Each structure stands twice: as structure tokens, then as C-alpha cells.
Amino acid sequence: MSNLLAAATVAAEGANNPLLPHTSELVVGGIAFAIVLFFGLRFIPKIQKTLAERTEAIEGGLNKAEEAQKQAQAALASYQAQLAEARQEASRQREKAKEEGAVIAAQIKEEAQAEARRIVEQAHAQIEADRQQALASLRAEIGTLSVDLAGRVIGESLEDSARQSRVVDRFLEELEGRAGRQEQITS
């Protein structure tokens, strides 16, 4: 019974049910909905068009960005290839410079050795010339001294130049012969 009573009270209060809106609110709400629907249907194509344009712009931007990224990657790959090629070229240039340096150093060394040989040969020639000059001077000095000595020993004057020359030559030959024999003995 208490359930029936509760149901009867709910039916009596049904006219003031807070869950059911008033009739005036339903009318105003319906008119407002119709106005929003009218303007919404009228502007929805424009909004959709704007959204479609924005979508296309965004997709186009993404496509352009992807294309730009591909180009950047291609440029990077090209740059890296050029850099590698430049490094190889620099390496070849260094090797070539080393080889040329070695060739130049060898040429300079060879020229220096040739110059040294020339200087040594020139020094030998100068020494030989000085030796010959000293020998000639010594011969003349020895000749004069030996003629004077021989003249004193013999007691006669050896003023005759042909005679002097023969005596000096014979004396020097004897000295050279003795020197040659002494060198053979010491060797």
C-alpha cells in the first residue's frame, strides 16, 4: 500500500515535475533551435569550404615540407659526396706534393753532390798546379844551390847554362830515384 500511495503522490505532483520543462520553454527553445539550425545550415557550407581550404593548405604545406626535406636530404648527400671528393682530391694533392718534394730533394742532393765533386776536382787541380809550381820553384832553387855547391866542391865555376842544366837534372834524377826506392821499401 505504501507503494500505491507514493505513486498517487507522484501523479499529483506530475504537473510540477522538475524534469519536464514548461510549455513556454519548449516553444522558445524550439524557435531558438530553428534559428540556429537555419543559420547553421546556411553557414555550414562556408565553414566546410574554409575547413577544406585549410585542410588542403595544411596538406600542401606538409607536402611542400616533405619535398623540401627530400631536397635538403638530397643536397646534404650531394654536399657530403662533394666533401668526400674534395678530401680525396686534397689527399691526392698532398701525395703529389710529397712526391714532387722528394724529386726536388733528390735533384737538390744530386746537384749538391755534383757541386761538391766539382769543387773537390777544382781543389785537386789547384793543388796539383800549386805542387807543380812548387816543384818548379824548388827545382830552380835546388838547381841554383847545387850549382853553387858543385862549383865549390869542384873548384871551378859552372857558369855555363847548358852544363848547369845537365848537372841539375842529373842530381834531381838521383834524388827522385832514391825517394822512389825508399817508398818501395816502406810499402
PyRosetta script that sets phi, psi and omega in degrees:
from pyrosetta import init, pose_from_sequence

init()
pose = pose_from_sequence("MSNLLAAATVAAEGANNPLLPHTSELVVGGIAFAIVLFFGLRFIPKIQKTLAERTEAIEGGLNKAEEAQKQAQAALASYQAQLAEARQEASRQREKAKEEGAVIAAQIKEEAQAEARRIVEQAHAQIEADRQQALASLRAEIGTLSVDLAGRVIGESLEDSARQSRVVDRFLEELEGRAGRQEQITS")
pose.set_psi(1, -36.2)
pose.set_omega(1, 180.0)
pose.set_phi(2, -65.3)
pose.set_psi(2, -25.4)
pose.set_omega(2, 176.8)
pose.set_phi(3, -69.0)
pose.set_psi(3, -38.1)
pose.set_omega(3, 179.6)
pose.set_phi(4, -68.1)
pose.set_psi(4, -36.8)
pose.set_omega(4, 179.6)
pose.set_phi(5, -67.3)
pose.set_psi(5, -41.9)
pose.set_omega(5, 179.7)
pose.set_phi(6, -66.4)
pose.set_psi(6, -38.1)
pose.set_omega(6, -179.2)
pose.set_phi(7, -69.4)
pose.set_psi(7, -36.2)
pose.set_omega(7, 178.6)
pose.set_phi(8, -68.0)
pose.set_psi(8, -38.8)
pose.set_omega(8, 179.1)
pose.set_phi(9, -68.5)
pose.set_psi(9, -34.0)
pose.set_omega(9, 180.0)
pose.set_phi(10, -70.9)
pose.set_psi(10, -35.9)
pose.set_omega(10, -179.9)
pose.set_phi(11, -69.8)
pose.set_psi(11, -35.3)
pose.set_omega(11, 179.0)
pose.set_phi(12, -71.1)
pose.set_psi(12, -33.2)
pose.set_omega(12, 179.8)
pose.set_phi(13, -83.8)
pose.set_psi(13, -8.3)
pose.set_omega(13, -177.1)
pose.set_phi(14, -53.5)
pose.set_psi(14, -29.7)
pose.set_omega(14, 178.6)
pose.set_phi(15, -68.6)
pose.set_psi(15, -29.8)
pose.set_omega(15, 179.6)
pose.set_phi(16, -110.0)
pose.set_psi(16, 39.4)
pose.set_omega(16, -178.9)
pose.set_phi(17, -73.1)
pose.set_psi(17, 123.9)
pose.set_omega(17, -179.3)
pose.set_phi(18, -70.4)
pose.set_psi(18, -16.3)
pose.set_omega(18, 179.3)
pose.set_phi(19, -81.3)
pose.set_psi(19, -24.4)
pose.set_omega(19, 178.8)
pose.set_phi(20, -96.1)
pose.set_psi(20, 125.7)
pose.set_omega(20, -179.8)
pose.set_phi(21, -73.8)
pose.set_psi(21, 162.5)
pose.set_omega(21, 176.6)
pose.set_phi(22, -73.5)
pose.set_psi(22, 159.6)
pose.set_omega(22, -178.7)
pose.set_phi(23, -64.1)
pose.set_psi(23, -39.5)
pose.set_omega(23, -179.2)
pose.set_phi(24, -65.5)
pose.set_psi(24, -36.1)
pose.set_omega(24, 178.9)
pose.set_phi(25, -68.1)
pose.set_psi(25, -35.9)
pose.set_omega(25, 178.4)
pose.set_phi(26, -66.1)
pose.set_psi(26, -39.2)
pose.set_omega(26, -179.4)
pose.set_phi(27, -67.6)
pose.set_psi(27, -49.8)
pose.set_omega(27, -179.0)
pose.set_phi(28, -63.0)
pose.set_psi(28, -42.2)
pose.set_omega(28, 179.3)
pose.set_phi(29, -63.7)
pose.set_psi(29, -39.8)
pose.set_omega(29, 179.0)
pose.set_phi(30, -65.3)
pose.set_psi(30, -43.3)
pose.set_omega(30, -179.9)
pose.set_phi(31, -65.0)
pose.set_psi(31, -43.3)
pose.set_omega(31, 179.6)
pose.set_phi(32, -63.2)
pose.set_psi(32, -40.5)
pose.set_omega(32, 177.9)
pose.set_phi(33, -63.8)
pose.set_psi(33, -40.6)
pose.set_omega(33, 179.0)
pose.set_phi(34, -63.3)
pose.set_psi(34, -41.1)
pose.set_omega(34, -179.7)
pose.set_phi(35, -65.9)
pose.set_psi(35, -45.6)
pose.set_omega(35, 179.9)
pose.set_phi(36, -63.7)
pose.set_psi(36, -39.6)
pose.set_omega(36, 178.9)
pose.set_phi(37, -65.4)
pose.set_psi(37, -42.5)
pose.set_omega(37, 179.6)
pose.set_phi(38, -60.7)
pose.set_psi(38, -52.5)
pose.set_omega(38, -179.3)
pose.set_phi(39, -68.7)
pose.set_psi(39, -34.6)
pose.set_omega(39, 178.9)
pose.set_phi(40, -63.4)
pose.set_psi(40, -45.8)
pose.set_omega(40, 179.4)
pose.set_phi(41, -66.3)
pose.set_psi(41, -31.7)
pose.set_omega(41, -179.7)
pose.set_phi(42, -73.2)
pose.set_psi(42, -37.2)
pose.set_omega(42, -176.0)
pose.set_phi(43, -97.4)
pose.set_psi(43, -12.1)
pose.set_omega(43, 179.9)
pose.set_phi(44, -59.7)
pose.set_psi(44, -43.3)
pose.set_omega(44, 178.1)
pose.set_phi(45, -61.1)
pose.set_psi(45, -39.3)
pose.set_omega(45, 178.4)
pose.set_phi(46, -64.8)
pose.set_psi(46, -41.8)
pose.set_omega(46, -180.0)
pose.set_phi(47, -65.3)
pose.set_psi(47, -42.7)
pose.set_omega(47, 178.3)
pose.set_phi(48, -64.0)
pose.set_psi(48, -39.4)
pose.set_omega(48, 178.3)
pose.set_phi(49, -63.5)
pose.set_psi(49, -45.3)
pose.set_omega(49, 179.0)
pose.set_phi(50, -62.6)
pose.set_psi(50, -42.7)
pose.set_omega(50, 177.6)
pose.set_phi(51, -63.6)
pose.set_psi(51, -40.9)
pose.set_omega(51, 178.5)
pose.set_phi(52, -63.6)
pose.set_psi(52, -42.4)
pose.set_omega(52, 178.6)
pose.set_phi(53, -62.9)
pose.set_psi(53, -42.4)
pose.set_omega(53, 178.9)
pose.set_phi(54, -65.0)
pose.set_psi(54, -40.0)
pose.set_omega(54, 178.1)
pose.set_phi(55, -61.5)
pose.set_psi(55, -46.0)
pose.set_omega(55, 178.8)
pose.set_phi(56, -62.7)
pose.set_psi(56, -42.2)
pose.set_omega(56, 179.8)
pose.set_phi(57, -63.3)
pose.set_psi(57, -43.0)
pose.set_omega(57, 179.5)
pose.set_phi(58, -65.8)
pose.set_psi(58, -45.0)
pose.set_omega(58, 178.7)
pose.set_phi(59, -64.2)
pose.set_psi(59, -40.5)
pose.set_omega(59, 176.8)
pose.set_phi(60, -62.8)
pose.set_psi(60, -41.6)
pose.set_omega(60, 177.2)
pose.set_phi(61, -63.1)
pose.set_psi(61, -41.0)
pose.set_omega(61, 177.5)
pose.set_phi(62, -64.1)
pose.set_psi(62, -42.3)
pose.set_omega(62, 178.5)
pose.set_phi(63, -62.8)
pose.set_psi(63, -43.4)
pose.set_omega(63, 178.4)
pose.set_phi(64, -63.8)
pose.set_psi(64, -39.8)
pose.set_omega(64, 179.1)
pose.set_phi(65, -64.2)
pose.set_psi(65, -41.8)
pose.set_omega(65, 177.6)
pose.set_phi(66, -64.2)
pose.set_psi(66, -42.6)
pose.set_omega(66, 178.4)
pose.set_phi(67, -63.7)
pose.set_psi(67, -43.6)
pose.set_omega(67, 178.3)
pose.set_phi(68, -63.3)
pose.set_psi(68, -38.9)
pose.set_omega(68, 178.3)
pose.set_phi(69, -65.5)
pose.set_psi(69, -41.1)
pose.set_omega(69, 177.1)
pose.set_phi(70, -62.7)
pose.set_psi(70, -42.7)
pose.set_omega(70, 178.3)
pose.set_phi(71, -64.8)
pose.set_psi(71, -39.5)
pose.set_omega(71, 178.9)
pose.set_phi(72, -64.6)
pose.set_psi(72, -40.8)
pose.set_omega(72, 178.3)
pose.set_phi(73, -66.4)
pose.set_psi(73, -40.0)
pose.set_omega(73, 177.1)
pose.set_phi(74, -64.3)
pose.set_psi(74, -42.4)
pose.set_omega(74, 178.6)
pose.set_phi(75, -64.3)
pose.set_psi(75, -39.8)
pose.set_omega(75, 177.9)
pose.set_phi(76, -63.7)
pose.set_psi(76, -44.4)
pose.set_omega(76, 178.2)
pose.set_phi(77, -62.3)
pose.set_psi(77, -42.0)
pose.set_omega(77, 178.2)
pose.set_phi(78, -63.4)
pose.set_psi(78, -44.1)
pose.set_omega(78, 179.3)
pose.set_phi(79, -61.5)
pose.set_psi(79, -44.3)
pose.set_omega(79, -179.8)
pose.set_phi(80, -64.7)
pose.set_psi(80, -38.2)
pose.set_omega(80, 177.2)
pose.set_phi(81, -64.9)
pose.set_psi(81, -43.5)
pose.set_omega(81, 178.6)
pose.set_phi(82, -64.6)
pose.set_psi(82, -39.3)
pose.set_omega(82, 179.3)
pose.set_phi(83, -64.3)
pose.set_psi(83, -43.3)
pose.set_omega(83, 178.2)
pose.set_phi(84, -63.3)
pose.set_psi(84, -42.0)
pose.set_omega(84, 178.4)
pose.set_phi(85, -64.1)
pose.set_psi(85, -41.1)
pose.set_omega(85, 178.6)
pose.set_phi(86, -63.9)
pose.set_psi(86, -39.6)
pose.set_omega(86, 177.9)
pose.set_phi(87, -64.1)
pose.set_psi(87, -41.9)
pose.set_omega(87, 178.2)
pose.set_phi(88, -64.1)
pose.set_psi(88, -41.5)
pose.set_omega(88, 179.0)
pose.set_phi(89, -63.8)
pose.set_psi(89, -42.1)
pose.set_omega(89, 178.0)
pose.set_phi(90, -62.8)
pose.set_psi(90, -39.6)
pose.set_omega(90, 177.8)
pose.set_phi(91, -63.7)
pose.set_psi(91, -43.3)
pose.set_omega(91, 177.6)
pose.set_phi(92, -62.6)
pose.set_psi(92, -41.2)
pose.set_omega(92, -179.9)
pose.set_phi(93, -64.1)
pose.set_psi(93, -40.9)
pose.set_omega(93, 178.4)
pose.set_phi(94, -62.8)
pose.set_psi(94, -45.6)
pose.set_omega(94, 179.5)
pose.set_phi(95, -61.6)
pose.set_psi(95, -42.4)
pose.set_omega(95, 179.4)
pose.set_phi(96, -63.2)
pose.set_psi(96, -42.4)
pose.set_omega(96, 179.3)
pose.set_phi(97, -64.3)
pose.set_psi(97, -39.8)
pose.set_omega(97, 177.3)
pose.set_phi(98, -62.2)
pose.set_psi(98, -44.8)
pose.set_omega(98, 179.4)
pose.set_phi(99, -63.0)
pose.set_psi(99, -44.9)
pose.set_omega(99, 179.2)
pose.set_phi(100, -63.9)
pose.set_psi(100, -39.3)
pose.set_omega(100, 177.6)
pose.set_phi(101, -62.0)
pose.set_psi(101, -41.9)
pose.set_omega(101, 178.6)
pose.set_phi(102, -64.4)
pose.set_psi(102, -41.8)
pose.set_omega(102, 178.7)
pose.set_phi(103, -63.7)
pose.set_psi(103, -44.9)
pose.set_omega(103, -179.8)
pose.set_phi(104, -64.0)
pose.set_psi(104, -42.5)
pose.set_omega(104, 179.0)
pose.set_phi(105, -62.1)
pose.set_psi(105, -41.4)
pose.set_omega(105, 178.0)
pose.set_phi(106, -64.0)
pose.set_psi(106, -41.1)
pose.set_omega(106, 178.4)
pose.set_phi(107, -63.9)
pose.set_psi(107, -44.6)
pose.set_omega(107, 179.9)
pose.set_phi(108, -62.5)
pose.set_psi(108, -42.2)
pose.set_omega(108, 179.1)
pose.set_phi(109, -63.4)
pose.set_psi(109, -43.7)
pose.set_omega(109, 179.3)
pose.set_phi(110, -63.4)
pose.set_psi(110, -43.4)
pose.set_omega(110, 178.3)
pose.set_phi(111, -63.8)
pose.set_psi(111, -39.9)
pose.set_omega(111, 179.1)
pose.set_phi(112, -64.7)
pose.set_psi(112, -41.4)
pose.set_omega(112, 178.5)
pose.set_phi(113, -65.5)
pose.set_psi(113, -41.0)
pose.set_omega(113, 178.0)
pose.set_phi(114, -63.6)
pose.set_psi(114, -41.8)
pose.set_omega(114, 178.6)
pose.set_phi(115, -64.6)
pose.set_psi(115, -40.6)
pose.set_omega(115, 178.3)
pose.set_phi(116, -63.3)
pose.set_psi(116, -43.3)
pose.set_omega(116, 177.4)
pose.set_phi(117, -61.3)
pose.set_psi(117, -42.3)
pose.set_omega(117, -179.7)
pose.set_phi(118, -63.3)
pose.set_psi(118, -43.4)
pose.set_omega(118, 179.3)
pose.set_phi(119, -64.3)
pose.set_psi(119, -41.3)
pose.set_omega(119, 179.2)
pose.set_phi(120, -64.4)
pose.set_psi(120, -45.0)
pose.set_omega(120, 178.8)
pose.set_phi(121, -62.6)
pose.set_psi(121, -41.8)
pose.set_omega(121, 178.4)
pose.set_phi(122, -63.7)
pose.set_psi(122, -40.5)
pose.set_omega(122, 177.8)
pose.set_phi(123, -64.5)
pose.set_psi(123, -42.0)
pose.set_omega(123, 177.1)
pose.set_phi(124, -61.6)
pose.set_psi(124, -43.5)
pose.set_omega(124, 179.3)
pose.set_phi(125, -63.1)
pose.set_psi(125, -42.2)
pose.set_omega(125, 179.4)
pose.set_phi(126, -65.2)
pose.set_psi(126, -42.1)
pose.set_omega(126, 178.1)
pose.set_phi(127, -61.9)
pose.set_psi(127, -43.7)
pose.set_omega(127, 178.9)
pose.set_phi(128, -63.1)
pose.set_psi(128, -41.5)
pose.set_omega(128, 178.4)
pose.set_phi(129, -64.7)
pose.set_psi(129, -43.6)
pose.set_omega(129, 177.7)
pose.set_phi(130, -62.9)
pose.set_psi(130, -39.2)
pose.set_omega(130, 178.8)
pose.set_phi(131, -62.8)
pose.set_psi(131, -46.8)
pose.set_omega(131, 179.5)
pose.set_phi(132, -62.5)
pose.set_psi(132, -41.6)
pose.set_omega(132, 179.5)
pose.set_phi(133, -65.3)
pose.set_psi(133, -42.3)
pose.set_omega(133, 178.2)
pose.set_phi(134, -64.2)
pose.set_psi(134, -40.5)
pose.set_omega(134, 178.0)
pose.set_phi(135, -62.3)
pose.set_psi(135, -45.2)
pose.set_omega(135, -179.5)
pose.set_phi(136, -63.6)
pose.set_psi(136, -43.3)
pose.set_omega(136, 178.7)
pose.set_phi(137, -64.6)
pose.set_psi(137, -42.7)
pose.set_omega(137, 178.4)
pose.set_phi(138, -64.0)
pose.set_psi(138, -41.9)
pose.set_omega(138, 177.5)
pose.set_phi(139, -59.0)
pose.set_psi(139, -46.6)
pose.set_omega(139, -178.9)
pose.set_phi(140, -63.5)
pose.set_psi(140, -42.0)
pose.set_omega(140, -179.6)
pose.set_phi(141, -65.8)
pose.set_psi(141, -47.5)
pose.set_omega(141, 179.2)
pose.set_phi(142, -62.5)
pose.set_psi(142, -39.6)
pose.set_omega(142, 179.8)
pose.set_phi(143, -60.3)
pose.set_psi(143, -46.9)
pose.set_omega(143, -179.1)
pose.set_phi(144, -63.8)
pose.set_psi(144, -44.4)
pose.set_omega(144, 180.0)
pose.set_phi(145, -65.7)
pose.set_psi(145, -42.4)
pose.set_omega(145, -179.1)
pose.set_phi(146, -67.7)
pose.set_psi(146, -34.9)
pose.set_omega(146, 178.1)
pose.set_phi(147, -66.7)
pose.set_psi(147, -43.2)
pose.set_omega(147, 178.0)
pose.set_phi(148, -62.5)
pose.set_psi(148, -44.6)
pose.set_omega(148, 179.7)
pose.set_phi(149, -64.0)
pose.set_psi(149, -46.2)
pose.set_omega(149, -179.4)
pose.set_phi(150, -63.6)
pose.set_psi(150, -39.1)
pose.set_omega(150, 178.7)
pose.set_phi(151, -63.2)
pose.set_psi(151, -36.0)
pose.set_omega(151, 179.5)
pose.set_phi(152, -73.2)
pose.set_psi(152, -39.2)
pose.set_omega(152, -179.6)
pose.set_phi(153, -68.7)
pose.set_psi(153, -46.3)
pose.set_omega(153, -176.8)
pose.set_phi(154, -74.7)
pose.set_psi(154, -35.0)
pose.set_omega(154, -179.6)
pose.set_phi(155, 90.0)
pose.set_psi(155, 6.5)
pose.set_omega(155, 176.5)
pose.set_phi(156, -123.4)
pose.set_psi(156, 159.5)
pose.set_omega(156, -177.0)
pose.set_phi(157, -82.3)
pose.set_psi(157, 134.8)
pose.set_omega(157, 177.5)
pose.set_phi(158, -108.2)
pose.set_psi(158, 60.5)
pose.set_omega(158, -176.4)
pose.set_phi(159, -82.4)
pose.set_psi(159, -19.2)
pose.set_omega(159, -178.9)
pose.set_phi(160, -70.0)
pose.set_psi(160, 125.7)
pose.set_omega(160, -174.3)
pose.set_phi(161, -69.9)
pose.set_psi(161, -33.5)
pose.set_omega(161, 178.5)
pose.set_phi(162, -67.8)
pose.set_psi(162, -41.0)
pose.set_omega(162, 179.2)
pose.set_phi(163, -66.7)
pose.set_psi(163, -44.0)
pose.set_omega(163, 178.3)
pose.set_phi(164, -58.5)
pose.set_psi(164, -45.6)
pose.set_omega(164, -177.5)
pose.set_phi(165, -61.5)
pose.set_psi(165, -42.9)
pose.set_omega(165, -180.0)
pose.set_phi(166, -66.0)
pose.set_psi(166, -42.7)
pose.set_omega(166, -178.9)
pose.set_phi(167, -64.6)
pose.set_psi(167, -44.5)
pose.set_omega(167, -178.9)
pose.set_phi(168, -65.0)
pose.set_psi(168, -45.3)
pose.set_omega(168, -179.2)
pose.set_phi(169, -62.0)
pose.set_psi(169, -42.5)
pose.set_omega(169, 179.5)
pose.set_phi(170, -64.0)
pose.set_psi(170, -41.1)
pose.set_omega(170, 179.5)
pose.set_phi(171, -64.3)
pose.set_psi(171, -45.3)
pose.set_omega(171, -179.7)
pose.set_phi(172, -67.3)
pose.set_psi(172, -34.9)
pose.set_omega(172, 178.2)
pose.set_phi(173, -65.4)
pose.set_psi(173, -39.8)
pose.set_omega(173, 177.6)
pose.set_phi(174, -64.4)
pose.set_psi(174, -41.1)
pose.set_omega(174, 178.2)
pose.set_phi(175, -63.9)
pose.set_psi(175, -43.9)
pose.set_omega(175, 179.6)
pose.set_phi(176, -65.4)
pose.set_psi(176, -37.6)
pose.set_omega(176, 177.6)
pose.set_phi(177, -63.1)
pose.set_psi(177, -44.0)
pose.set_omega(177, 179.0)
pose.set_phi(178, -65.0)
pose.set_psi(178, -41.9)
pose.set_omega(178, 179.3)
pose.set_phi(179, -64.6)
pose.set_psi(179, -38.9)
pose.set_omega(179, 179.3)
pose.set_phi(180, -65.5)
pose.set_psi(180, -40.0)
pose.set_omega(180, 179.8)
pose.set_phi(181, -66.5)
pose.set_psi(181, -40.3)
pose.set_omega(181, 179.7)
pose.set_phi(182, -66.7)
pose.set_psi(182, -36.8)
pose.set_omega(182, 176.5)
pose.set_phi(183, -65.6)
pose.set_psi(183, -38.1)
pose.set_omega(183, 178.5)
pose.set_phi(184, -66.9)
pose.set_psi(184, -35.0)
pose.set_omega(184, -178.0)
pose.set_phi(185, -70.7)
pose.set_psi(185, -42.6)
pose.set_omega(185, -177.8)
pose.set_phi(186, -74.3)
pose.set_psi(186, -22.2)
pose.set_omega(186, -179.1)
pose.set_phi(187, -79.4)
pose.dump_pdb("model.pdb")
